[in-house]
Amino acid sequence: MRRTRVLALVLALSLALPVSPALAAEGAGLFPAVADYPGFADVAERDWFFPAVKLCCETGLMNGTGGGAFTPAGVLTVAEAATLAARIRAERTGAEIPRATPLPGESRAWYQDYLDYLSATLDPAGDAYFDLIPWDAPETPATRQQFLALLMLGLREAGGGFPDFPAINAIDALPDVAADPVVLFFYNAGILTGVDDYGTFAGERTLQRSEAAAMAARVADPSLRQSFVPAAPPEPQPEPSPEPALSYEEELMGTMAFLLNGNTVTIGQFVQWLGQTVYQTDANLYAQTGRRLDLSGQTDYGVGDLNRYFIDATLARMERQLVLELAAKSYGATPDTLAQALTPAPTYDQLSAYAQQADLLGAKHILISTTDAATGAARRSDAEALAIAQTVLDGFRQDPTAQQFDNLMALYGEDPGMTAYPEGYLFTAGEMVAEFESAVRALAVGEYTAQPVKSAYGYHIILRLDPARMSETVTAYQNAALAAQLDAWLAQATVTVNTVELYKLDVAARYQQYLQTLAT
């Protein structure tokens, strides 16, 4: 009867590789080589388990999982560990593993022959580790204790003796194992070293394919066995003093205000934004009316419940800001540069259509002022201003080019805003004085006013510009595109709001605290 020369830890339906006489002659240790190492996409030479995987594959102790992968992090099952034990036992005893032929219509699991063989050749009454194996649940993950039990059942000598492995370590106890002879045998043989520097066995943990390969390789090749002296366990530390109990307010600040696409915002963060919303509203109201915000409930600002209004407004701001920050991160941008990242180079047609839709106007002007913009004092009479403006306009008619307009604007223009906006003003309805806006609308792009236009500031000579060619329009277009995209992202976002706690927040009380800081 031919002895089986292949021991494979099978993690799929793969069977033993045929023995190559040439390769068998090259083997070392307990199991000769039977195959070339195939290489795996998920095993690199720098990996700590590479030598073990290579040896196990060359000796047939383990195979890949298919598709050119070894799956080193895959969890070993009881069936796979029992298969290894059965093949080791067959190799050491010379008793081949019978191959049962399925009956018509019968379906047999790939591991059934190995389980039948192993359980039939063991004596449940004489093998203390037999009952540790869940024979009726072979596809469950194997624990380290179960793997070690199966490894011993496969390696033990006829009559129940321990394998003839020399002891290279002298370990008589472990942090979690006192005097288990089988566990200590594998430690002293250099096959196990534990999960930490103290030699902890951790028998209830599962093990990965890479760990199984390391132990199998040490069984196969004595030169790979590890000398090991466990480090002394650390001295037990006194229990730390309990942290002082948090107040209700402190606990509340750490709870969730809302959850957006899996990202949590705490009530503490929300309260900071809530304060900013209220304080900014107060500052704007005070600047416009000289009155402070009234949150007593006696003043109706037309928004209903002020407490809820400010909470809802803050919630909307924070949701939008969080979506903006998450999107910026995904684009490799910042919130300030995301608009440019989304639409880096809008076309002229896009800008032109946007300017028309947004009713954007562009213009430059040469202002001959009648009053001082800083002090409001009279600078010259209307007649004097008109005469100067007419002279400038006559000069421009001699050379009606954009460059000449800029030259005359630099010489005669008295609007300081033209210094800040050298490209010209980009505006829409109601943003400029009515006379200026009406004059611009009456012009075609590239045309200039035939006569000086009078306003409260003086007399204007106006040149209408194409807003689609102004850089400020590019920025406005990009910001509008970002705003629309943020609306779409917000509509698709999954948001969970802790309304129970948010609507308990007392906005008026926090505002009163703010007013007290202003008074001090």
ChimeraX attribute file (.defattr): number of C-alpha atoms within 10 A of each C-alpha:
attribute: neighborCount
match mode: 1-to-1
recipient: residues
	/A:1	6
	/A:2	7
	/A:3	13
	/A:4	17
	/A:5	24
	/A:6	24
	/A:7	26
	/A:8	24
	/A:9	31
	/A:10	24
	/A:11	25
	/A:12	13
	/A:13	10
	/A:14	14
	/A:15	15
	/A:16	18
	/A:17	15
	/A:18	12
	/A:19	17
	/A:20	13
	/A:21	11
	/A:22	11
	/A:23	15
	/A:24	17
	/A:25	11
	/A:26	11
	/A:27	17
	/A:28	15
	/A:29	15
	/A:30	15
	/A:31	23
	/A:32	22
	/A:33	27
	/A:34	26
	/A:35	21
	/A:36	14
	/A:37	16
	/A:38	11
	/A:39	17
	/A:40	17
	/A:41	10
	/A:42	12
	/A:43	18
	/A:44	11
	/A:45	10
	/A:46	8
	/A:47	11
	/A:48	12
	/A:49	19
	/A:50	18
	/A:51	15
	/A:52	23
	/A:53	30
	/A:54	23
	/A:55	27
	/A:56	29
	/A:57	25
	/A:58	22
	/A:59	32
	/A:60	26
	/A:61	26
	/A:62	27
	/A:63	25
	/A:64	20
	/A:65	17
	/A:66	13
	/A:67	8
	/A:68	12
	/A:69	14
	/A:70	22
	/A:71	18
	/A:72	20
	/A:73	12
	/A:74	14
	/A:75	20
	/A:76	26
	/A:77	23
	/A:78	25
	/A:79	26
	/A:80	26
	/A:81	24
	/A:82	31
	/A:83	27
	/A:84	24
	/A:85	27
	/A:86	30
	/A:87	27
	/A:88	28
	/A:89	26
	/A:90	24
	/A:91	21
	/A:92	17
	/A:93	15
	/A:94	14
	/A:95	16
	/A:96	17
	/A:97	19
	/A:98	10
	/A:99	11
	/A:100	10
	/A:101	9
	/A:102	9
	/A:103	8
	/A:104	6
	/A:105	6
	/A:106	7
	/A:107	8
	/A:108	12
	/A:109	8
	/A:110	17
	/A:111	20
	/A:112	16
	/A:113	17
	/A:114	22
	/A:115	20
	/A:116	16
	/A:117	21
	/A:118	22
	/A:119	15
	/A:120	10
	/A:121	13
	/A:122	14
	/A:123	12
	/A:124	12
	/A:125	9
	/A:126	10
	/A:127	13
	/A:128	11
	/A:129	17
	/A:130	18
	/A:131	12
	/A:132	12
	/A:133	18
	/A:134	14
	/A:135	15
	/A:136	8
	/A:137	12
	/A:138	18
	/A:139	14
	/A:140	14
	/A:141	20
	/A:142	27
	/A:143	21
	/A:144	20
	/A:145	20
	/A:146	25
	/A:147	26
	/A:148	21
	/A:149	24
	/A:150	24
	/A:151	22
	/A:152	23
	/A:153	25
	/A:154	24
	/A:155	24
	/A:156	17
	/A:157	15
	/A:158	11
	/A:159	7
	/A:160	14
	/A:161	9
	/A:162	15
	/A:163	15
	/A:164	10
	/A:165	14
	/A:166	11
	/A:167	14
	/A:168	15
	/A:169	18
	/A:170	15
	/A:171	17
	/A:172	14
	/A:173	16
	/A:174	19
	/A:175	13
	/A:176	12
	/A:177	16
	/A:178	11
	/A:179	12
	/A:180	11
	/A:181	13
	/A:182	14
	/A:183	20
	/A:184	21
	/A:185	22
	/A:186	21
	/A:187	27
	/A:188	24
	/A:189	25
	/A:190	24
	/A:191	23
	/A:192	23
	/A:193	22
	/A:194	16
	/A:195	11
	/A:196	11
	/A:197	13
	/A:198	18
	/A:199	23
	/A:200	17
	/A:201	21
	/A:202	16
	/A:203	17
	/A:204	11
	/A:205	14
	/A:206	17
	/A:207	20
	/A:208	19
	/A:209	21
	/A:210	23
	/A:211	21
	/A:212	23
	/A:213	24
	/A:214	24
	/A:215	22
	/A:216	21
	/A:217	29
	/A:218	23
	/A:219	23
	/A:220	22
	/A:221	18
	/A:222	17
	/A:223	12
	/A:224	17
	/A:225	22
	/A:226	17
	/A:227	16
	/A:228	21
	/A:229	15
	/A:230	18
	/A:231	10
	/A:232	10
	/A:233	12
	/A:234	7
	/A:235	6
	/A:236	6
	/A:237	6
	/A:238	6
	/A:239	6
	/A:240	6
	/A:241	6
	/A:242	6
	/A:243	6
	/A:244	6
	/A:245	8
	/A:246	9
	/A:247	9
	/A:248	8
	/A:249	9
	/A:250	11
	/A:251	12
	/A:252	15
	/A:253	16
	/A:254	13
	/A:255	16
	/A:256	19
	/A:257	23
	/A:258	21
	/A:259	16
	/A:260	16
	/A:261	13
	/A:262	11
	/A:263	11
	/A:264	15
	/A:265	19
	/A:266	16
	/A:267	22
	/A:268	18
	/A:269	15
	/A:270	20
	/A:271	19
	/A:272	11
	/A:273	18
	/A:274	24
	/A:275	18
	/A:276	13
	/A:277	16
	/A:278	21
	/A:279	16
	/A:280	11
	/A:281	15
	/A:282	16
	/A:283	14
	/A:284	14
	/A:285	14
	/A:286	13
	/A:287	11
	/A:288	8
	/A:289	8
	/A:290	10
	/A:291	12
	/A:292	14
	/A:293	18
	/A:294	14
	/A:295	18
	/A:296	11
	/A:297	12
	/A:298	7
	/A:299	10
	/A:300	12
	/A:301	12
	/A:302	7
	/A:303	9
	/A:304	10
	/A:305	12
	/A:306	19
	/A:307	17
	/A:308	17
	/A:309	13
	/A:310	18
	/A:311	25
	/A:312	16
	/A:313	14
	/A:314	21
	/A:315	19
	/A:316	12
	/A:317	14
	/A:318	18
	/A:319	18
	/A:320	16
	/A:321	14
	/A:322	18
	/A:323	20
	/A:324	22
	/A:325	17
	/A:326	15
	/A:327	17
	/A:328	19
	/A:329	13
	/A:330	10
	/A:331	13
	/A:332	11
	/A:333	17
	/A:334	16
	/A:335	16
	/A:336	11
	/A:337	14
	/A:338	22
	/A:339	23
	/A:340	18
	/A:341	16
	/A:342	17
	/A:343	16
	/A:344	12
	/A:345	11
	/A:346	14
	/A:347	12
	/A:348	12
	/A:349	10
	/A:350	13
	/A:351	20
	/A:352	18
	/A:353	13
	/A:354	19
	/A:355	22
	/A:356	12
	/A:357	9
	/A:358	14
	/A:359	12
	/A:360	17
	/A:361	22
	/A:362	25
	/A:363	22
	/A:364	24
	/A:365	24
	/A:366	25
	/A:367	25
	/A:368	29
	/A:369	28
	/A:370	23
	/A:371	18
	/A:372	14
	/A:373	14
	/A:374	7
	/A:375	7
	/A:376	10
	/A:377	10
	/A:378	11
	/A:379	15
	/A:380	15
	/A:381	13
	/A:382	16
	/A:383	10
	/A:384	14
	/A:385	21
	/A:386	22
	/A:387	15
	/A:388	17
	/A:389	25
	/A:390	19
	/A:391	10
	/A:392	21
	/A:393	23
	/A:394	14
	/A:395	14
	/A:396	18
	/A:397	13
	/A:398	9
	/A:399	11
	/A:400	15
	/A:401	12
	/A:402	13
	/A:403	10
	/A:404	15
	/A:405	24
	/A:406	17
	/A:407	13
	/A:408	16
	/A:409	20
	/A:410	13
	/A:411	11
	/A:412	16
	/A:413	21
	/A:414	21
	/A:415	18
	/A:416	11
	/A:417	10
	/A:418	18
	/A:419	12
	/A:420	10
	/A:421	12
	/A:422	10
	/A:423	17
	/A:424	20
	/A:425	21
	/A:426	21
	/A:427	17
	/A:428	14
	/A:429	13
	/A:430	8
	/A:431	10
	/A:432	12
	/A:433	12
	/A:434	12
	/A:435	13
	/A:436	19
	/A:437	18
	/A:438	13
	/A:439	19
	/A:440	22
	/A:441	13
	/A:442	12
	/A:443	16
	/A:444	12
	/A:445	16
	/A:446	13
	/A:447	14
	/A:448	25
	/A:449	17
	/A:450	13
	/A:451	15
	/A:452	24
	/A:453	18
	/A:454	19
	/A:455	15
	/A:456	10
	/A:457	17
	/A:458	21
	/A:459	25
	/A:460	29
	/A:461	26
	/A:462	24
	/A:463	22
	/A:464	23
	/A:465	24
	/A:466	17
	/A:467	25
	/A:468	23
	/A:469	14
	/A:470	16
	/A:471	12
	/A:472	17
	/A:473	22
	/A:474	24
	/A:475	15
	/A:476	17
	/A:477	23
	/A:478	22
	/A:479	18
	/A:480	14
	/A:481	16
	/A:482	19
	/A:483	15
	/A:484	12
	/A:485	15
	/A:486	17
	/A:487	14
	/A:488	11
	/A:489	15
	/A:490	18
	/A:491	10
	/A:492	10
	/A:493	14
	/A:494	11
	/A:495	15
	/A:496	14
	/A:497	14
	/A:498	14
	/A:499	12
	/A:500	9
	/A:501	13
	/A:502	19
	/A:503	13
	/A:504	11
	/A:505	16
	/A:506	12
	/A:507	20
	/A:508	17
	/A:509	11
	/A:510	14
	/A:511	19
	/A:512	12
	/A:513	10
	/A:514	14
	/A:515	12
	/A:516	9
	/A:517	9
	/A:518	8
	/A:519	6
	/A:520	5
